[in-house]
Amino acid sequence: MRRGFTLIELLVVMAIISILASILFPVFSRAIEKAKSTACLSNIKQIQMATMMYSQDYDGLYPGLPYIPAGGTSVIAWDDMLLPYTENKQIVACPTLQGAPVGYAINFWIIGTGGANAKKSAEKITFADATEPVSWYMFPVGVADPDPDGNAATAGSNPAIRHREGANFAFADGHAKWARPELPGIADFATGWDPSV
């Protein structure tokens, strides 16, 4: 003779399932965020590698200020200048910012400099997660926004803390890493970026 589950048995099973779900969902959520952070780190490293290739073709200089080409109507910014090397417009979008066009900022102080020949290049930050999807330039806290192209939509930006209480950074020597913004050398990332020092 078959018998069904009793109410108590069903409640016990439901309690076990809810306990397992409460344990596993945060784990899955962290795993998904870790995957996005890793994809973002890969993006920013590829952007730096493209910048290094760009600099080899332009006498050691990094991408310059945004400009509107003669007869053009749209601004050409650093991500456009790197497009022949990245061959992928989606690389400048952080996976965490769904649908956002840009997720990274270039260090304002390196644009147009001889970044490829920088001394202490492993300490010189070139790109970072941007605080806003359309913020393309990084500058230190307390410094007036240089806003090089006069467009408020592309105003300066400080690193975005969107990956596990930190941000992803690329460096002039080609490496990239995740770091907390308060770490030495990170908080003042854009101060006096001088390739000769």
Secondary structure as a PSIPRED ss2 file (coil, helix, strand):
# PSIPRED VFORMAT (PSIPRED V4.0)

   1 M C   1.000  0.000  0.000
   2 R C   1.000  0.000  0.000
   3 R C   1.000  0.000  0.000
   4 G C   1.000  0.000  0.000
   5 F C   1.000  0.000  0.000
   6 T C   1.000  0.000  0.000
   7 L H   0.000  1.000  0.000
   8 I H   0.000  1.000  0.000
   9 E H   0.000  1.000  0.000
  10 L H   0.000  1.000  0.000
  11 L H   0.000  1.000  0.000
  12 V H   0.000  1.000  0.000
  13 V H   0.000  1.000  0.000
  14 M H   0.000  1.000  0.000
  15 A H   0.000  1.000  0.000
  16 I H   0.000  1.000  0.000
  17 I H   0.000  1.000  0.000
  18 S H   0.000  1.000  0.000
  19 I H   0.000  1.000  0.000
  20 L H   0.000  1.000  0.000
  21 A H   0.000  1.000  0.000
  22 S H   0.000  1.000  0.000
  23 I H   0.000  1.000  0.000
  24 L H   0.000  1.000  0.000
  25 F H   0.000  1.000  0.000
  26 P H   0.000  1.000  0.000
  27 V H   0.000  1.000  0.000
  28 F H   0.000  1.000  0.000
  29 S H   0.000  1.000  0.000
  30 R H   0.000  1.000  0.000
  31 A H   0.000  1.000  0.000
  32 I H   0.000  1.000  0.000
  33 E H   0.000  1.000  0.000
  34 K H   0.000  1.000  0.000
  35 A H   0.000  1.000  0.000
  36 K H   0.000  1.000  0.000
  37 S H   0.000  1.000  0.000
  38 T H   0.000  1.000  0.000
  39 A H   0.000  1.000  0.000
  40 C H   0.000  1.000  0.000
  41 L H   0.000  1.000  0.000
  42 S H   0.000  1.000  0.000
  43 N H   0.000  1.000  0.000
  44 I H   0.000  1.000  0.000
  45 K H   0.000  1.000  0.000
  46 Q H   0.000  1.000  0.000
  47 I H   0.000  1.000  0.000
  48 Q H   0.000  1.000  0.000
  49 M H   0.000  1.000  0.000
  50 A H   0.000  1.000  0.000
  51 T H   0.000  1.000  0.000
  52 M H   0.000  1.000  0.000
  53 M H   0.000  1.000  0.000
  54 Y H   0.000  1.000  0.000
  55 S H   0.000  1.000  0.000
  56 Q H   0.000  1.000  0.000
  57 D H   0.000  1.000  0.000
  58 Y C   1.000  0.000  0.000
  59 D C   1.000  0.000  0.000
  60 G C   1.000  0.000  0.000
  61 L C   1.000  0.000  0.000
  62 Y C   1.000  0.000  0.000
  63 P C   1.000  0.000  0.000
  64 G C   1.000  0.000  0.000
  65 L C   1.000  0.000  0.000
  66 P C   1.000  0.000  0.000
  67 Y E   0.000  0.000  1.000
  68 I C   1.000  0.000  0.000
  69 P C   1.000  0.000  0.000
  70 A C   1.000  0.000  0.000
  71 G C   1.000  0.000  0.000
  72 G C   1.000  0.000  0.000
  73 T C   1.000  0.000  0.000
  74 S C   1.000  0.000  0.000
  75 V C   1.000  0.000  0.000
  76 I E   0.000  0.000  1.000
  77 A C   1.000  0.000  0.000
  78 W H   0.000  1.000  0.000
  79 D H   0.000  1.000  0.000
  80 D H   0.000  1.000  0.000
  81 M H   0.000  1.000  0.000
  82 L H   0.000  1.000  0.000
  83 L H   0.000  1.000  0.000
  84 P H   0.000  1.000  0.000
  85 Y H   0.000  1.000  0.000
  86 T H   0.000  1.000  0.000
  87 E C   1.000  0.000  0.000
  88 N C   1.000  0.000  0.000
  89 K H   0.000  1.000  0.000
  90 Q H   0.000  1.000  0.000
  91 I H   0.000  1.000  0.000
  92 V H   0.000  1.000  0.000
  93 A C   1.000  0.000  0.000
  94 C C   1.000  0.000  0.000
  95 P C   1.000  0.000  0.000
  96 T C   1.000  0.000  0.000
  97 L C   1.000  0.000  0.000
  98 Q C   1.000  0.000  0.000
  99 G C   1.000  0.000  0.000
 100 A C   1.000  0.000  0.000
 101 P C   1.000  0.000  0.000
 102 V C   1.000  0.000  0.000
 103 G C   1.000  0.000  0.000
 104 Y E   0.000  0.000  1.000
 105 A E   0.000  0.000  1.000
 106 I E   0.000  0.000  1.000
 107 N E   0.000  0.000  1.000
 108 F H   0.000  1.000  0.000
 109 W H   0.000  1.000  0.000
 110 I H   0.000  1.000  0.000
 111 I C   1.000  0.000  0.000
 112 G C   1.000  0.000  0.000
 113 T C   1.000  0.000  0.000
 114 G C   1.000  0.000  0.000
 115 G H   0.000  1.000  0.000
 116 A H   0.000  1.000  0.000
 117 N H   0.000  1.000  0.000
 118 A C   1.000  0.000  0.000
 119 K C   1.000  0.000  0.000
 120 K C   1.000  0.000  0.000
 121 S H   0.000  1.000  0.000
 122 A H   0.000  1.000  0.000
 123 E H   0.000  1.000  0.000
 124 K C   1.000  0.000  0.000
 125 I E   0.000  0.000  1.000
 126 T E   0.000  0.000  1.000
 127 F E   0.000  0.000  1.000
 128 A E   0.000  0.000  1.000
 129 D E   0.000  0.000  1.000
 130 A E   0.000  0.000  1.000
 131 T C   1.000  0.000  0.000
 132 E C   1.000  0.000  0.000
 133 P C   1.000  0.000  0.000
 134 V C   1.000  0.000  0.000
 135 S C   1.000  0.000  0.000
 136 W C   1.000  0.000  0.000
 137 Y E   0.000  0.000  1.000
 138 M E   0.000  0.000  1.000
 139 F C   1.000  0.000  0.000
 140 P C   1.000  0.000  0.000
 141 V C   1.000  0.000  0.000
 142 G C   1.000  0.000  0.000
 143 V C   1.000  0.000  0.000
 144 A C   1.000  0.000  0.000
 145 D C   1.000  0.000  0.000
 146 P C   1.000  0.000  0.000
 147 D C   1.000  0.000  0.000
 148 P C   1.000  0.000  0.000
 149 D C   1.000  0.000  0.000
 150 G C   1.000  0.000  0.000
 151 N C   1.000  0.000  0.000
 152 A H   0.000  1.000  0.000
 153 A H   0.000  1.000  0.000
 154 T H   0.000  1.000  0.000
 155 A C   1.000  0.000  0.000
 156 G E   0.000  0.000  1.000
 157 S E   0.000  0.000  1.000
 158 N C   1.000  0.000  0.000
 159 P E   0.000  0.000  1.000
 160 A C   1.000  0.000  0.000
 161 I C   1.000  0.000  0.000
 162 R C   1.000  0.000  0.000
 163 H E   0.000  0.000  1.000
 164 R C   1.000  0.000  0.000
 165 E C   1.000  0.000  0.000
 166 G E   0.000  0.000  1.000
 167 A E   0.000  0.000  1.000
 168 N E   0.000  0.000  1.000
 169 F E   0.000  0.000  1.000
 170 A E   0.000  0.000  1.000
 171 F E   0.000  0.000  1.000
 172 A C   1.000  0.000  0.000
 173 D C   1.000  0.000  0.000
 174 G C   1.000  0.000  0.000
 175 H C   1.000  0.000  0.000
 176 A E   0.000  0.000  1.000
 177 K E   0.000  0.000  1.000
 178 W E   0.000  0.000  1.000
 179 A E   0.000  0.000  1.000
 180 R C   1.000  0.000  0.000
 181 P C   1.000  0.000  0.000
 182 E C   1.000  0.000  0.000
 183 L C   1.000  0.000  0.000
 184 P C   1.000  0.000  0.000
 185 G C   1.000  0.000  0.000
 186 I C   1.000  0.000  0.000
 187 A C   1.000  0.000  0.000
 188 D C   1.000  0.000  0.000
 189 F C   1.000  0.000  0.000
 190 A C   1.000  0.000  0.000
 191 T C   1.000  0.000  0.000
 192 G C   1.000  0.000  0.000
 193 W C   1.000  0.000  0.000
 194 D C   1.000  0.000  0.000
 195 P C   1.000  0.000  0.000
 196 S C   1.000  0.000  0.000
 197 V C   1.000  0.000  0.000
